Amino acid sequence: MNIKLFWRKHFSHFAERIKDFGTVVRPLWIIVLFQVLIFVAFVAAPQGQDMLLSMVIDFNDHWFAFVCLLISLFALSTVSEFGSRLIIYFSDLTTHELEPRRVRYRKVYQRSLSKIVLFAPAVSVACGFVITSLRLMKGASVDAFQQKNPILILAIIIAANLLLAFVIYQLYFGKLRKKFYVLKLNKWQKFVLSKLYSISKLRLIPAIELVDGKPQLVQVQVGGKYFFRPIMRRFHVAFLLPAVFCILLFSFLPVNYFPPYGAAFIVCLSLACWIAVYCWFDILDKMQPLFIKIPYRLIMFFGLLIFSWYNHDHPARIAAVKPKGETRKLVQQYFDDWVEAKGFDKDSSFPVVFVSAEGGALRTGCFTSMMLAQLQDSFPVFKNHVFCYSSVSGGSLGTNFFNALTQLPSLPSNYATVTRKFYGQDFLTATTGKLVFSEIFNAYSPRMISKFDRATALEKSWEYGFAEATGTSADSNLFTQNFSTGVGNPASKDHAAVLINITEVESGLRTIFSNVIIDPVNFNEVADLQKKALVQLPYSTAISLSARFPLVSPAGAIEWRKGFQLHYVDGGYYENKGAQSAAEALQAIKKFSKYKDKAEFYVIQFHFIEPTPGEYYGIRFLNEPREILNAMMNARSGHSLFSYEDLFRTCKQNNASLIPLYLPLDGHKVPMNWVLSNAALTRVENVCKEMIKTDKNLQPLLVRLQQLAK
């Protein structure tokens, strides 16, 4: 009894307020969640900060994207505020015998939450700009600005955010409120809402009204469709119809039209649109306009499950039906043909370079391509001695972009310039646009619609980027061509061996897409996708299979038997360095090739980041669930380390030189993203130039290339 009295005296009001707050915020969970996502995306996540950083640094090129971002923030703010009020109006937040003071608490929470979600998007993005700018000004990349005076650009951006907040304030609380059509409630609507009643339910309210000039107690009917129809009309015209229009527009918008808008605009606008759609379904559930009661949101959920059974998922794009017969060769046979096609002097030794690249989106992709480009520009004979590329995820884009450059009919005069031009393009906006707008249509379609596929959008972005960077036409674009008849044509004996590492979902096996035969003698427990598939793939699609990391990118479905498909995801699910495939290819050559004693092998391994001491302090919270998740996630890292150690042992046993190259920049300076700012590109380029001058691991290869140049 003493404990009860103590609790009631000191903590009962606090407990009631928490309970009332939970009651108010529960129906608004989707709106609150979207506000949290905006904050995390632009304040906490390096990828979102780099989106903002691109606007700060390259303001001349991204001013339109910045204006679009402000427009989307205004849309997100207004629809969040109106949607939150609308959901509250249609939610019955009363309980039996609710005390008047608790009614006041809930009304305060309602008003406060509506105001918070009104200003939260603009505040979150403004904080992101400030944090990003402060970090940039402290660093050594101020020279990356297009403008000589970066303070002016920062002032313009901050002033524009403040102006947006001021306009929103004036529109809702200031002088502009009277000039624009705002939501006005009549006395009965205000009365119902003051009681926390839902306006969708019919009620009889006792009231005093004049009847024949005399006040009498009468029953007034409130609630129902005639009660909320004016509010819904405003919602349909101002929010729902524009949201549906934007969803359809950006769902059908061609991939090459997305980049000017910027990914930040796409994300904010999509959240605004889906808040409006969700509010509409929430209100349908509450007001039930038909003569039978239908759980609309529940039907949508079960419909998603049903369509997932019939949907063919995300089939990979097809270049051609695979012809019968195998024209590829074993890796050691292909190596012998390559040596003869290159015309190396067989009486003396010659260097052979293997390139292995770790996954990590454009972070390692750009690092890999830029380093190889710098080597090529410094030593023009370099590309002639690269025999094998083994890569994963973003590293696959990095190695294969350089490989495609070396096979162009007209070779670049400066590889680094072309590489920077390619990675300076936006591969994120179109992919994000398809993800947040049109993928919902694929989820409810019995057959996948390629125009709505985010993986297709990413592949086409690479193709457009390659054409833009190299100045090639559609007919000569190697990224769009059939891999098996283009870059990976086995008949072209002077082409490098390509090992694109993938993971097969159904079996969990390491899978390789290659222009050489992946046989069980040389490659241990590996699926040969070229042999297994019934179709041939475009070069960009083959690269994409190695970089599909759900939920960011979907698994690619490939037909391996008539009517049956297998699914393929990022090679990093199995092993994230590409080291094991490189080691197995090297072992096969050293064991079976007739030129094994003449070749001097150099293996360049690109790493995502510099290693840190392996000190682990154990799990101290939610042990059992975290043990399961951590074990599954960290098994991938452990396997990657094991594979790299296997590559190290293979090189040591076969007198090959292993050259580890680590990107010495953290995720804030070069984020793992599909778009990079000018500052990030500058940092990567400077690191590569410095490595050629100072990296001790690289020097033996550089000395050998210098000897060949003489």
Secondary structure, DSSP 8 states (H G I E B T S, - for coil): -HHHHHHHHHTHHHHHHHHHHHHHHGGGHHHHHHHHHHHIIIII-HHHHHHHHHHHHTHHHHHHHHHHHHHHHHHHHHHHHHHHHHHHHTS----TT--HHHHHHHHHHHHHHHHHHHHHHHHHHHHHHHHHHHHHHHTT-GGG-SSS-HHHHHHHHHHHHHHHHHHHHHHHHSTHHHHS------HHHHHHHHTT--TTS-EEEEEEEEETTEEEEEEEEE-SHHHHHHHHHHHIIIIIHHHHHHHHHHHHS-GGGSGGG-HHHHHHHHHHHHHHHHHHHHHHHHH--SSS---HHHHHHHHHHHHHHH----B---SEE--SS----BHHHHHHHHHHHHT--TTS-EEEEEEEE---HHHHHHHHHHHHHHHHHH-TTGGGGEEEEEEEHHHHHHHHHHHHHTT-SS--S-HHHHHHHHHTS-SSHHHHHIIIIIHHHHHT-SS--GGG-HHHHHHHHHHHHHHHHHT--STT-TTTSBTTTTTT-TT-TTS-EEEEEEEETTT--EEEEESSB--TTTSTTEEEHHHH-SEE-BHHHHHHHTT--TTTS--EEEEEETTEEEEEEEGGGT-SSSHHHHHHHHHHHHHH-TTTTTEEEEEEEEESS-----------SSHHHHHHHHHHHHHHHHHHHHHHHHHHHHHHHTT-EEEEEE----TTTS-SSS---HHHHHHHHHHHHHHHHH-TTTHHHHHHHHHHH-
